[in-house]
């Protein structure tokens, strides 16, 4: 049994599951001659201005889908009779000096070279100082927890100032060669988890949906209702849905199905007694709860989460390899949270293990020294120090496509490349330089920085197989590592140009 924990994560019982998965549509389904799809309004807010009796109304919206050969040129927002225009990948627009205290119809549409999309469905909004309307709410049709999410592709404010393109000047030429297969670095320390290629057979690489059954456990005579359970956990489910949409570029959807109260697991004891009677043994606790699941088909889901209905102790665990038997068959993915959540589900990190077989990138206690970093990999949720998956882990998970990888072989003397910001849904987003078997130098543009890190798969799970080498925050700066010099030579509106030499 592998127990995985950190100060950031509660423990969860997990094992990798199985299910047939459903495809989702994406922008590539649109032809180059198609108009964009209609964007969706996410947030409307208004604030008072010095002009008496007026407010400015700001509308946040999602980016419309479009074919990559016909990108979004602008998005138009209408508030009543007034409009504003946002260019390209912007996701917000402000209509100035709207009369306060009135109700307006708010709409949005997008344009590419083929013309405008249809207007979105209108939303009524009362424009007054400080008022807002947020559409990012949880709904529960047919007991399936879903959410409307905000745009995930916008480049954050404060990224590299453009030094070329859009009239600033001519951008450097880049090498067009791409040999992604040559950069699929192997994992030199085989095991259930892997930081290299090929991916483990059970990993859900390239799959489009992860289905999670949420089974509340009712201890004793707790009066908790379905609505109370939703309110207790819905924000966590919303965060997980948004996380996977953002990291997979909408290629993966996480769907949570909340069991109705008639299908909850009923335990006569309190949660403390139930756990203590089983010697606080996670396997025994989990297996006994699995046996109590009322439905006869839990195995059709990719995972089952037990959550407490009401208050309880904070107790959980994670097991990477065990399976759990139910009267209807074997469950291969079970998450366990026995007790009221205090620090969040953090399914992003743990699904990284059980859905995609990624390794922990922070250091286990036994590998730490007085001089070692606890989080050698700074920009990955698997390292417990980041908020998202790194570009390498997105590639391992199948979120990044081979066509979005720049592979540089060891025979070159100098190469010029271009990397989009990692949160944009098109273009190259990772550069890989193989160093030797099981080792590679990796570049990506994330969090306002060019992040340079090393994969060394000879280092095992929990011992630091990936580590940050350096970050670059300005055009002209360079880093040298393992005989390679990486220089950021220019930047445009959405990415950076890098020169790699040795």
N, C-alpha and C positions, 0 to 999 in steps of 0.2 A: 504494500500500500504506500502510495506517495502522498504525503501530506504537504500541501502548499499553502503558505500563509505569509502575510506581511502586516505591518501596521496599517496599511492602506486597505486591505481586503479582509472581509469576514471570511470564515471558512465555509466551504460548500461541498456537498457530496456530489461528485460528477463522474460520469463514465460516458464514453462516446456512443452515440445512438445511431439509429438507422431509420430511414423513411424515404419514400419516393418524394421528390421535390418538384415544385411547380415553377415554370419559367415566368419571368416578368418582362414587360415591354421596356425598351429603352430607346434613346434617341436614334440609334442606328437604324431603327425600323422606318424612319422618315427618309424619303428620297431627297436628293440635292435640290429638286424643284419644288419641294413642299414648303408651305408656309409653316411657321412654328406652331406648336401647341399653345393653348391659352395658359398664361401663368396664373397662379392663385394668390389672393391676398392673404397675408399672414397676420399682420398687425397694423392697426390704424391708431395714431395718437395725435393729439393736438396740444399746442402750447400758446399762451398769450404773448402778444407782441406789443411794442410801444404804440402802434396805431390803435387808437381806442375802438373797441367794439369788434376787433378782428383777431383771428388766431391763424397760425400756420398748421396745416394738417400734413403729417408725414405718414406715408404708406410704405410698409415693407411687403415684399412679394417674392415668390419663388421664381427662379429662372425657367423660362419655357424650354421644352425639349425641341431640338432642331437637329438636322443633319450636320455633321462636323464640317462638311464642305460648304455649308450655308449658315454661318454662325449668326447669333443674335446681334443685331445692330443697335437696337434701342428698345426701351420699354416705355409705354405711355400710361400715365395714371390720370384718371378723371375724377374730380370731386365736384359734383354738381355740374356747372358749366365751365369750370376752370380745369386746366390740364397742366401737367409738367412732364418732362421727358428725361429719362435716365439712359445713359449710354452703355452699350455692350453688357458687361457682366455685373453692372451695378444692381443692387437688390433693394433700393430705397429711393424714394422721390418725395419732395416736399412741395405742396401747393401753397403759395403764399397768400396772406391777407384774405382769408375766407371769413365771411360774416359769422360772428359767434352766436351760439344759441339756436342755430337752425339745424334741421336734419337734411343730410345730403346723401345722394346715391354715389357710392364709390366703386369704380371699375378699373380694370387694368388689362392691357393687351401688349403683345410683343411683335417686333418686326425683324425679318431677315430680308435678304435681297429679293425674295419672292413676294414680299408684301406683309401686311399685318395679319395676325391671328384674329379670331373672333374676340370680342370683349368678354371678360369674365362675368359671371353672375354678379349682379350688383349687391352691395351690402349697405344697409342704412346706418348712418353714423351721425350722432349729435355732436357737432363741433363746439366744444367749450374748453376753457383752459384746464389742462390736466387730464382730460378724459382720454380713454383708450379702449380699444376693442382687440382682444387677442384671440385668434382662431386656433392656436395651438392647444387644443383641449382634448381630453380623452373621451371617446364615446364607446359604448359597449353594445352594438347590435349583435343579437344572437350570442351573447356572452363572449364575443371575441373582442379583446381589448385592442383598439387601433388608435392612431393619432394622426392629425394633420401636422406636418413638420415644416420648419422653416427651411429656406434654401441652404444647401450644404456646400456650394461650390465657390462662394464669394471669396476673393483674396482679402485677407485682413488688412486693416489700415496700417500704414507704417512700413510697407514692404519696400524693397529696393527702389530707389528713385530712378525712373527711366533715364538712360543715357543715350538711347538710340530708338529709332522707330517713331511713328506718329509725328513726323516733322522735326524730331530732335536731331536726327543724324542717321547715317547709314549703319545698320547692324552688321556685326561680323558674319562671315560665311561659316556654315557648320558642315561637318562631315556627315554624309547621308548614310553611311554603312551601319547596319544593325544586324547582329548575329546573336539573338537572345539565347538560343540553346547553349552557346559556348559559355554563357555567364550563369547557367543554372548550377551553382556551386553545390557539390555533394556534401552531405553531413558525414563527418569523419567519426562521429561517436554514435553509432546506431542505437536505437531504443524506441520506446513507444512515442516519445516526442521527438521532433526534428526541426532543425533550423536550416535545412537544405533541401535539395532535390535528389531523387524524385520524392513526391509527397507520400506519406503513409497511405495505404489502401483505403482506410476508413475516413480519411480527412475529407471534408466537404468542399474541396477546392472546386470553384466554378459553379457551385449550386446556388440557387436563387432564393430559397426560402428556408428559414429555420422555424419550425413549429414547436411551441412550448405549451404544454398543458400545465395550468396553475391549479393546484389542489390545496385549498385551505384545510388546515387541521383544527378541529374544534375540540378544545380540552374542557372536560367537565361540562358545566351548564352555561358556558360563556354565551351571552346574548348577542354577539356580533352578527350583523346582517351582511348581505352581499354588497350593499352600497358602502358600508363601513370598510369592508375589505378592499374594495376598489379604491377608495380614498386613501387607504393606508399604503397601497403599493403602486397606484397608477403612475405617480411621478417617476418611480424607478423604471417602470416598463417604458414610459415615454422616452426617458433618457437613453435606454438601450436601443429602441427603434431608431432614434435620431443618430446615435453613434454608428450603427451599422449602415444606415443610409449614407451618412457622410463618408465613412471609410471605404465603402464599396461602390461609391458613385451610383447609388440606387440600383446596383446589381443584386443586392441581397436585402431581403426583408425579413424581419423577425416578427412573428405573429404570436401573441399570447392569447390563449383561450382559458378564460376563467370558468371553472366549474360552478354551476348553480348550487345553491345551498343543499339541495337534495342529494348531491353527489360529493359532499364534503366527507373527509375522513373524520369519524367521531371517536374520540378517546375519552374514557370515563375519568381518568386521572388528570391531575394538573400536569403541565409540561415538565416541571421539575421532577415530579414523581415518576412520570413515564420514562424520562431519560435515566434517572438514577437506578430504577429497577433493572435496567439493562447494562448496568455498570459503566454508563457513559460511553459505551462502545458504539461507534458510528455505524458499523455494519449491522449490528443487531437492531439498532433504532430504525435505520433506514429500511431494512428488510421487513420489519414488523409493520411499518407504515405502508410499504408497497402492498403487503397482503390485504390491507384494509381499503385500498382504492376500490370504490364501488363500480366504476365503469369497466366493461369487459374488453376494451380495446386501447389501453394506454400506450401500447407499443407502436401505434400508428403515428405517434408524435416523435419528434426528434429529441425531446427532453421533457421531463416532468419536474416541476418545482413544487415542493411542499412549503407552504407559508402558514404561519400561525394566524388563526382567526382571533383577533384581540391581542391582549398583552401576553407576554411570556418571557422566558429567559433567552438570552442571546447565546445560542449554541449551534454549531454547524461544523461541517467538515467537507473534505474533498477526497475522492478516490478515483484515480485515473484508470484503473484496470478492472475493477470488480463489475460483475453483472448481478442483477436482482431479478428474482423470479416472481411472477404474478400468475394468478390462476389462468390467465389468457396467454401466457408465454413469458419471454425474457425481456426485461427492460435494460437497455444498455446505456441510457443516459438518465441519471437522477440527480437533481439538485436538492439540497436540504437546507432549510433555514428554520430551525425550531426555535421560535421566539420572535419577539418584535424586533424589526430591523432598527439598528442604531447608526449604522455607517453605510447603508446602501447595499444593493444586491451585487454591484460590480460584475454583472454578467459579461461585460465586455472582456475583461481579463480572463475570466474562467471559460467563456466560450472560445477564447483564443486557444485554450488547452483542449477542450473536449470536442469542439467542432472542427478546428483547424490543426490540432496537434502541435501548436507552437510551444517553445520552451520558455521558462522563466528567465528573464534577462537581468533581474536584480540578484544580488549575492545572497545565498543561504548563509545562515550564521556560521556554519562550519568552514566556509571559505573566506570569511572576513578576517582581516588583520587590522592592526592599529593604524595602518597607512592606506588601507584599501577603500575604494569608493563603495558605498552601499548600492548605488545605482549607476553602474558603469555605462549603461545605455540610457541617455537622458530623455530621448524623445520617442518613447514607445510605451504603451500601456502595459505591455508584458514586462517592462522593467520597473513598473510601479512608480515611475517618475514622470510619465508622460500622459497625455490626454487622448492620444490616438495611436493607431498602429503606424509604425514606420513604413516607408515605401517598400523595404525588403519584405516585411511581414505581410503587407498588402499583396505583394506578388506571390508569396507562398500560399496565401489564402485564396488566390484566384481573383482578387479584386482588381489588380492591375493586369493588363493583358501583355502578352509578349511584344505586341506592336508598340507598347508604351515604354519599352526598356531600351536604353542605349548601352550596348555591350562593346567594351573596348578590350581588344586582345593584347597580349604581351609583346607583339611584334612591332607595335607602332612606336614612333619617336615623339610625335606631337599630334594632338587631336583637338578639334574645336567642337564643342557640343552646346546644345540648348536644352534647358530644363524648365518646364512649366511649374508654377506653384502646385504643390501636391494636391490641393483641394479643388483644382480645376478638373473638369471631366473630359479633357481631351489633351492630346499631345504627349510628348515624352516627359516622364515624371521621375525617373531613376536612372542613374548611370552606374555601371558595375565594371570594376577592373579586377579580373581574376589575378590573384597573387601566386597561389600554389594550390595544390589539392586541398579542398576544405577551407580555403581562405580567400577573402576578397575585400577590396576597398570600394565603398559605396558612397554616392552623393545624392542628396535630394534637397529641395528648396521648401522649407517648412518653418512656421513660426518666425517669419521675418528674417530667417537666416539660411545660408547654405550649410547644411549639416553634413559633415564628413565622418564616417564611422567604419569600423572594421568588423567583418564577420570572420571569426575563427572557430570553425565547428569542431576542431580538435578539443576545444574546451566544452565541457558538458553542461547539461541542464543545471541551472542554479549556480554555476561557477563563473558566469560572465562571458558567454559565447559571442556577444556583440558588445562593442564599446565605442563611445564617442571619442574620436581623435581630435577634432577641432570644429569650430564654426566660423563662418565668414559673414560679416555684416555690411561690407562696403565693396563697391567696384574698385578693382585695383589691388585688393588684398590677396595674399596667397598663402598656401600651406604646403609643406613638403613632408612626405611620409613614405617610407619604404622605397626610396629612390624616385617617387612620383611627386611632381609639383603641380598643384592645382591653383589656378589663378582665375578670379572672376573678372572677366574682361569687359563686360557690358551688361546692361539690363534694359528690358522694355516694359510695357505695361503689365505683362502677365508672367514673366519669367526672367531667367538669367542666362548669360552666355559664359561658358567656362572654357579655359584652355588647359589641357592636361599634357604635360611633357615629362620626359625622363632622360 
